[in-house]
Amino acid sequence: MTPRRSKLTRVMSLPRPLVYLWTLPTTIVGLLFVPLALVSGGGMQLVDGVLELHGGLVAAFLRYCTPLRGGASAMTLGHVVLGRNKELLDFTRNHERVHVRQAERWGPLFIPAYLFLSVLVYCRGGHAYEDNPFEREAYALDGDSDGPG
């Protein structure tokens, strides 16, 4: 008897073009940051099929426009990862790749589901970021980074 494959495995076993298509609505949000990176002295690189943007206004966004104390080091939006700089992208890569896989699983529902769970956790007395199930999964599976964003 063969074991059942999880939903994540089923999504990941789809042809890559279909996975990118399913994730496209979330990735488009990330692609909106490309001009911010390019016109403000930031940079970008493609690593394992994920576009990583860093520096310039992307770094300012992560530092000042996220609800974490001190800002976020990195953020995943589909197949785009925003980072303050290259070093933090390297440091958070395993964690952010868990979020890429989550975005592949949830597709266009990734951002709404993440935000909904943050609000739900907060309303129940938890920490909107640290207790969010998406973050708990990422910290449990990444193995390298510890602590918020």
KOLKE-437721 format. One line per 10 residues: their letters; for each residue x, y, z of N, C-alpha, C. Coordinates in pm, 1 decimal, m for minus. Layout:
N
A> X/Y/Z/X/Y/Z/X/Y/Z | ...
***
This chain:
149
MTPRRSKLTR> 84.1/m117.3/0.0/0.0/0.0/0.0/89.5/124.8/0.0 | 62.8/218.9/m87.8/144.0/339.8/m94.5/81.9/447.3/m6.9 | 164.7/526.9/60.9/111.3/632.4/147.0/47.4/742.9/63.3 | m51.0/808.0/122.9/m114.9/920.9/55.0/m17.7/1037.9/48.5 | m22.6/1109.2/m62.0/59.9/1229.0/m72.9/m14.7/1346.6/m12.2 | 58.0/1433.3/54.6/m4.6/1551.2/114.2/m46.9/1648.3/4.7 | m131.0/1745.0/41.2/m172.3/1848.0/m54.1/m51.4/1923.7/m106.2 | 44.8/1951.9/m17.9/164.9/2023.3/m59.5/239.4/1943.9/m165.1 | 254.4/1815.0/m144.8/324.8/1730.7/m241.5/251.0/1730.4/m374.4 | 118.3/1725.1/m369.2/40.6/1724.6/m494.1/60.3/1853.7/m571.1
VMSLPRPLVY> 57.9/1968.1/m502.3/80.1/2095.3/m570.6/220.9/2099.6/m627.2 | 318.4/2057.4/m547.1/457.2/2063.5/m590.3/484.5/1967.5/m705.3 | 402.3/1863.5/m721.8/426.8/1768.3/m829.1/363.4/1811.9/m960.3 | 291.5/1921.7/m959.5/238.6/1976.4/m1084.4/353.8/2025.6/m1170.2 | 334.5/2032.3/m1300.3/440.2/2091.8/m1384.0/470.2/2235.2/m1337.3 | 599.0/2269.9/m1335.1/641.2/2400.4/m1282.6/565.4/2517.3/m1344.3 | 537.9/2517.9/m1475.4/462.2/2632.4/m1528.9/324.7/2648.9/m1461.8 | 259.0/2538.6/m1427.4/129.4/2547.8/m1360.3/144.7/2598.5/m1217.1 | 252.5/2559.5/m1150.3/277.7/2608.4/m1014.6/301.1/2759.4/m1018.7 | 380.2/2806.2/m1115.5/404.3/2950.4/m1128.8/274.5/3023.4/m1161.9
LWTLPTTIVG> 190.5/2965.2/m1244.5/62.4/3026.6/m1279.9/m28.8/3035.8/m1157.1 | m37.8/2929.2/m1078.3/m120.3/2925.5/m958.0/m73.6/3031.3/m857.9 | 55.5/3054.8/m852.6/114.4/3148.4/m756.5/119.6/3291.0/m811.7 | 91.4/3309.0/m939.1/109.6/3437.6/m1006.8/42.8/3556.9/m937.6 | m81.2/3547.2/m889.0/m139.2/3666.7/m824.4/m55.7/3718.1/m707.5 | 0.1/3628.5/m628.6/85.2/3670.1/m517.1/219.9/3720.3/m568.4 | 273.7/3653.8/m669.3/402.3/3695.0/m726.8/393.6/3834.5/m787.5 | 280.3/3867.9/m848.6/263.3/4001.2/m908.2/280.8/4109.6/m802.4 | 229.3/4085.7/m682.6/247.7/4182.6/m573.5/397.4/4202.1/m548.2 | 473.1/4093.0/m546.7/617.6/4102.7/m527.9/686.9/4174.6/m642.4
LLFVPLALVS> 640.3/4150.4/m764.6/701.9/4214.0/m881.5/683.7/4365.1/m881.6 | 585.0/4415.6/m808.9/566.3/4560.4/m798.5/686.2/4628.3/m733.2 | 767.8/4550.9/m661.4/884.9/4606.0/m593.8/1008.1/4613.5/m683.8 | 1003.4/4554.0/m803.0/1119.7/4557.5/m893.5/1161.8/4700.7/m924.1 | 1069.7/4789.4/m965.7/1114.0/4927.2/m992.7/1172.8/4995.5/m869.4 | 1117.0/4967.6/m751.7/1171.4/5027.5/m629.3/1315.9/4985.9/m606.1 | 1345.1/4860.3/m635.7/1482.3/4811.8/m618.7/1574.5/4875.4/m721.6 | 1530.8/4879.6/m845.5/1618.8/4924.1/m954.2/1647.1/5073.5/m953.1 | 1548.4/5156.2/m916.8/1569.7/5301.3/m923.3/1633.7/5357.4/m797.3 | 1651.8/5273.9/m696.2/1701.1/5327.2/m568.7/1833.2/5264.4/m523.9
GGGMQLVDGV> 1906.2/5207.9/m618.6/2036.4/5152.8/m584.3/2032.8/5011.7/m528.0 | 1917.9/4949.2/m531.7/1907.4/4811.5/m485.8/1950.3/4715.7/m595.6 | 1925.9/4588.6/m573.5/1963.0/4489.8/m673.1/1866.1/4374.1/m674.4 | 1891.1/4282.9/m768.0/1808.6/4163.0/m775.9/1891.8/4048.5/m829.6 | 1847.1/3928.2/m794.7/1913.1/3807.0/m841.0/1808.2/3697.2/m846.9 | 1830.9/3602.0/m936.1/1742.4/3487.2/m949.0/1812.9/3368.1/m885.7 | 1750.2/3309.4/m782.3/1808.7/3195.7/m711.1/1705.6/3084.1/m707.4 | 1734.7/2973.7/m774.8/1647.0/2856.7/m774.9/1503.7/2890.6/m815.6 | 1487.6/2972.8/m916.8/1354.9/3006.3/m966.7/1280.2/3110.0/m885.3 | 1348.3/3173.1/m790.4/1286.5/3276.4/m707.3/1363.8/3406.4/m729.1
LELHGGLVAA> 1291.2/3514.3/m758.4/1353.4/3644.9/m775.9/1373.9/3708.2/m638.8 | 1497.2/3743.3/m607.7/1529.9/3807.2/m480.8/1565.7/3953.3/m506.7 | 1497.7/4044.2/m438.9/1521.6/4187.7/m450.1/1578.5/4237.4/m318.0 | 1669.8/4331.6/m323.9/1730.1/4380.1/m199.7/1776.6/4523.2/m212.8 | 1790.9/4587.8/m97.5/1849.5/4720.2/m89.2/1755.9/4832.3/m130.7 | 1807.7/4953.9/m125.0/1733.6/5072.0/m168.2/1599.3/5085.5/m99.4 | 1498.2/5117.0/m177.8/1364.7/5137.2/m122.9/1301.8/5006.6/m73.7 | 1347.9/4894.1/m124.7/1300.1/4764.4/m74.1/1341.3/4751.3/72.6 | 1464.8/4784.6/102.4/1512.6/4778.8/241.2/1434.5/4876.2/328.9 | 1409.0/4995.2/277.9/1332.0/5094.1/354.7/1190.2/5043.0/381.3
FLRYCTPLRG> 1128.5/4982.0/281.9/994.7/4924.6/300.7/996.0/4819.9/411.9 | 1092.3/4728.6/406.3/1098.8/4622.3/507.6/1125.1/4678.4/646.9 | 1204.3/4781.8/654.3/1240.1/4839.1/784.4/1124.9/4920.1/844.7 | 1057.1/5000.4/761.9/962.5/5097.5/815.7/814.8/5068.1/787.8 | 785.8/4977.4/697.4/645.7/4955.6/657.9/593.4/4817.1/694.9 | 662.4/4747.4/780.3/613.0/4619.3/830.6/587.3/4635.0/979.6 | 492.0/4562.0/1034.2/453.4/4583.0/1174.1/544.4/4515.6/1277.5 | 662.2/4473.5/1238.1/755.2/4411.7/1332.4/845.7/4517.9/1394.3 | 876.0/4503.3/1521.3/968.5/4596.0/1586.7/1103.1/4587.5/1514.9 | 1150.6/4698.4/1465.2/1275.6/4700.6/1390.3/1259.8/4661.3/1244.7
GASAMTLGHV> 1139.7/4626.2/1204.6/1114.3/4588.2/1066.4/1145.8/4442.9/1038.8 | 1127.1/4403.5/915.1/1152.1/4265.7/872.0/1285.3/4257.8/799.5 | 1351.1/4144.4/810.9/1475.0/4120.3/736.5/1444.9/4081.3/592.8 | 1334.9/4005.9/575.8/1296.1/3957.8/443.4/1146.3/3930.6/443.1 | 1089.9/3920.5/323.4/947.1/3893.0/307.3/926.4/3821.5/174.4 | 840.1/3721.4/175.5/811.6/3645.2/54.4/676.1/3681.8/m1.2 | 671.8/3708.1/m130.1/547.9/3734.7/m202.5/548.2/3645.7/m326.8 | 497.2/3524.8/m312.0/497.7/3428.5/m421.9/639.1/3383.8/m452.9 | 681.4/3405.1/m576.6/816.7/3368.5/m617.8/910.5/3489.0/m617.5 | 878.3/3586.6/m532.7/963.4/3704.4/m512.2/992.2/3714.4/m363.1
VLGRNKELLD> 1119.5/3731.7/m329.7/1159.4/3752.8/m190.1/1225.3/3889.3/m181.2 | 1175.3/3970.1/m90.2/1233.7/4100.8/m63.0/1329.1/4085.9/54.4 | 1445.2/4148.2/44.7/1541.2/4144.0/154.9/1605.3/4279.3/174.5 | 1647.2/4306.8/295.9/1714.5/4434.2/321.1/1847.1/4442.4/246.5 | 1920.2/4330.5/243.9/2047.6/4326.1/172.2/2077.1/4181.0/135.1 | 2185.6/4159.3/59.8/2220.3/4023.9/15.8/2251.1/3931.7/133.0 | 2318.4/3984.7/234.4/2354.8/3900.9/348.7/2231.0/3847.9/420.7 | 2130.6/3933.7/438.3/2008.2/3888.8/504.4/1928.2/3794.4/415.0 | 1935.8/3813.9/283.8/1871.6/3717.3/194.0/1936.1/3579.8/209.5 | 2068.4/3576.6/218.8/2138.1/3449.1/239.3/2097.5/3386.7/372.7
FTRNHERVHV> 2094.4/3467.9/477.5/2064.8/3418.3/611.4/1921.7/3365.0/623.9 | 1827.1/3432.1/558.1/1685.6/3395.0/571.9/1635.5/3304.5/459.7 | 1723.5/3264.9/367.9/1679.4/3191.4/248.8/1598.4/3065.8/281.7 | 1642.8/2983.6/373.7/1567.7/2861.4/406.1/1428.6/2894.7/458.6 | 1420.8/2992.5/547.5/1292.6/3034.2/603.7/1200.7/3085.8/492.9 | 1254.1/3172.1/408.2/1171.6/3231.4/302.4/1129.4/3127.4/198.6 | 1212.3/3024.7/176.9/1173.5/2919.3/81.9/1056.1/2837.3/135.7 | 1044.1/2826.9/267.8/924.4/2762.7/323.7/802.8/2845.9/284.8 | 814.3/2978.0/292.3/703.2/3064.4/251.6/675.0/3053.0/101.5 | 778.5/3036.2/20.2/756.0/3014.9/m123.2/672.2/2888.6/m143.0
RQAERWGPLF> 706.9/2781.2/m72.3/629.1/2656.9/m83.3/486.3/2675.9/m32.3 | 469.5/2756.9/72.8/335.2/2787.0/121.7/256.1/2863.0/15.5 | 320.6/2959.6/m49.1/253.9/3035.0/m155.8/217.2/2942.9/m271.8 | 302.5/2845.3/m300.3/270.7/2748.6/m405.3/151.1/2662.6/m365.6 | 138.9/2633.9/m239.2/26.5/2553.8/m189.0/m103.0/2634.3/m189.8 | m97.6/2759.1/m143.0/m217.0/2840.8/m125.5/m252.4/2925.6/m246.9 | m157.4/2945.6/m338.4/m183.9/3023.5/m459.0/m234.7/3163.3/m427.7 | m342.1/3205.6/m494.2/m392.4/3342.4/m475.1/m448.6/3367.7/m335.3 | m465.9/3262.9/m256.4/m519.0/3278.8/m120.9/m409.4/3300.1/m16.5 | m282.8/3295.4/m57.7/m172.9/3303.3/38.5/m176.5/3431.6/121.6
IPAYLFLSVL> m180.0/3546.6/56.6/m178.1/3673.2/130.5/m304.1/3688.6/215.8 | m425.1/3666.9/160.1/m543.4/3677.3/247.0/m540.9/3579.3/364.4 | m496.6/3456.7/341.5/m491.1/3357.9/450.1/m390.2/3399.6/556.7 | m273.8/3446.8/513.9/m171.3/3491.1/608.5/m224.9/3605.8/694.5 | m285.4/3705.7/629.8/m337.6/3820.6/703.3/m452.8/3780.7/795.1 | m542.8/3696.4/746.2/m654.8/3649.1/827.7/m604.1/3579.4/954.0 | m506.5/3490.5/937.3/m454.3/3417.7/1053.1/m382.4/3510.7/1150.7 | m314.4/3612.5/1098.6/m250.0/3709.7/1188.1/m353.3/3781.1/1273.9 | m463.4/3824.0/1210.7/m569.7/3892.9/1283.7/m635.7/3797.8/1383.6 | m663.6/3675.5/1341.2/m726.6/3577.5/1428.5/m640.9/3548.6/1551.4
VYCRGGHAYE> m511.9/3525.9/1527.8/m419.5/3498.4/1638.2/m414.9/3617.8/1733.6 | m407.2/3737.2/1679.2/m402.1/3858.3/1761.3/m529.7/3873.3/1844.6 | m645.1/3850.9/1781.6/m772.8/3863.0/1853.0/m786.4/3759.6/1964.1 | m716.6/3649.5/1951.4/m718.2/3545.5/2054.7/m608.6/3565.3/2159.5 | m538.7/3679.2/2151.7/m438.9/3710.9/2252.9/m296.7/3670.3/2218.8 | m273.7/3621.0/2098.0/m139.9/3580.6/2058.3/m65.5/3691.9/1987.2 | 55.4/3662.5/1947.2/137.9/3756.2/1871.1/109.3/3733.8/1722.8 | 66.0/3839.0/1653.9/20.6/3827.6/1514.9/125.9/3767.8/1422.0 | 252.7/3791.5/1450.0/359.4/3736.8/1365.3/410.0/3603.5/1418.9 | 459.3/3603.4/1539.8/524.9/3483.9/1593.9/431.8/3364.3/1607.9
DNPFEREAYA> 303.4/3389.3/1632.7/208.3/3280.4/1651.2/129.0/3247.5/1525.0 | 156.2/3318.9/1416.8/89.8/3289.3/1289.9/133.3/3149.6/1243.7 | 39.6/3062.2/1210.0/76.1/2926.1/1168.5/172.6/2920.5/1048.8 | 164.3/3016.8/958.6/258.6/3019.1/846.1/401.4/3039.8/898.0 | 417.2/3131.6/992.9/550.2/3158.0/1049.1/598.6/3042.0/1135.5 | 508.5/2984.4/1212.4/548.1/2871.9/1297.1/599.1/2756.3/1210.9 | 531.4/2731.3/1098.1/577.5/2626.4/1006.6/714.1/2662.2/948.8 | 731.0/2787.7/908.3/858.1/2829.6/848.2/973.3/2817.7/947.7 | 952.3/2859.7/1071.7/1058.7/2847.7/1170.9/1085.2/2702.8/1206.9 | 982.2/2620.3/1204.5/1002.4/2477.5/1236.3/1079.1/2405.1/1126.9
LDGDSDGPG> 1061.0/2446.0/1002.9/1121.2/2375.1/890.4/1250.6/2436.0/838.5 | 1277.7/2563.4/868.7/1394.5/2626.0/805.9/1526.5/2577.4/862.1 | 1532.7/2549.3/989.5/1653.2/2489.8/1047.5/1771.2/2580.9/1066.2 | 1774.2/2699.5/1003.7/1891.3/2786.2/1013.4/1866.2/2912.5/1093.4 | 1765.8/2990.0/1053.8/1744.0/3116.9/1120.6/1658.8/3097.5/1243.9 | 1677.1/3184.0/1341.3/1591.6/3178.4/1458.6/1543.1/3318.9/1489.6 | 1417.8/3327.8/1525.5/1361.1/3456.2/1559.7/1292.1/3520.3/1441.6 | 1220.2/3630.1/1468.3/1140.1/3696.9/1367.4/1221.8/3752.3/1252.5 | 1155.4/3747.1/1136.3/1184.6/3803.8/1010.8/1309.8/3845.5/963.4
***
